[in-house]
């Protein structure tokens, strides 16, 4: 079994996301099995996973190419402005830093 990546501190993770060029940065926690129905954002958003898992699918991908991708500790997910996506949290929930 591969070792789990070490989670960054909230402060360090938020500083890292600011260094990526995002001015509005905050940490968010969702409970086990939380779900966000299809939606989009007006600007680019990023998510840096601190604990748990997050699964995302993009609904505006060409028919037949939609797939769910699961991200874990240390992963970065960028979602382009206007891109329609749906999100599910893992059974242990998920804590992540959001940059907008």
C-alpha positions, -999 to 999 in steps of 0.1 A, spaced: 0 0 0 14 34 -10 19 60 17 -6 88 19 7 122 9 11 145 39 -15 173 41 -3 208 42 -14 232 70 -44 253 62 -22 285 64 5 271 40 -21 258 16 -40 291 14 -6 309 9 2 285 -20 -32 292 -37 -26 330 -33 8 325 -49 -10 309 -79 -26 343 -85 -60 339 -68 -71 369 -46 -102 354 -29 -89 323 -10 -106 303 17 -108 268 31 -141 248 29 -152 215 44 -180 193 31 -194 163 49 -195 127 38 -213 122 5 -220 159 0 -231 166 -36 -231 198 -57 -255 195 -87 -245 208 -121 -233 244 -119 -207 268 -132 -188 298 -120 -183 332 -136 -145 330 -132 -117 305 -130 -117 286 -97 -91 262 -82 -94 236 -55 -64 222 -35 -74 191 -15 -62 190 21 -81 159 33 -106 134 19 -117 129 -17 -135 149 -43 -150 135 -75 -159 158 -104 -174 154 -139 -179 180 -166 -213 180 -182 -204 201 -212 -178 176 -225 -187 160 -258 -213 132 -256 -196 99 -247 -165 115 -232 -180 124 -198 -161 107 -170 -158 111 -133 -123 119 -119 -115 115 -82 -89 137 -65 -72 132 -32 -48 150 -7 -24 173 -25 -43 174 -58 -52 206 -76 -83 209 -97 -89 240 -119 -123 247 -133 -125 271 -162 -150 300 -161 -184 289 -174 -176 251 -174 -205 231 -162 -195 205 -136 -210 183 -109 -192 173 -77 -194 146 -51 -174 142 -18 -160 109 -6 -174 89 23 -151 107 47 -160 142 34 -134 166 20 -116 197 31 -101 219 4 -88 254 -3 -107 273 -29 -92 301 -50 -113 325 -70 
